[in-house]
Amino acid sequence: MTNPIVAPDDAETLGLRALAHIVGDADLGPRFLDLTGLDVDTLRARAGSSAVLSAALGFLEAHEPSLIATAAALDVSPAALTAANRALAR
């Protein structure tokens, strides 16, 4: 299986969708804030930045069950989420 390639605009959109899923989840949201050190106000102010979107995708990559669950919720493959993270990190 080849790794998907995600265009930067698509990576941003997918990152935003993943971030929305994370913050809307009662378990993932607080854990994401704790692990990144972000507070709610900073997250709101910087939610669209590549750094925050990449942090959200990296957070998912670091915990495979969360990655798989989020991919299923967004109806995308886990590989698409990791490809989006790579695209945002460029």
Secondary structure, DSSP 8 states (H G I E B T S, - for coil): -------HHHHHHHHHHHHHHHHHSTTHHHHHHHHH---HHHHHHHTTSHHHHHHHHHHHHTSHHHHHHHHHHHTS-HHHHHHHHHHHH-
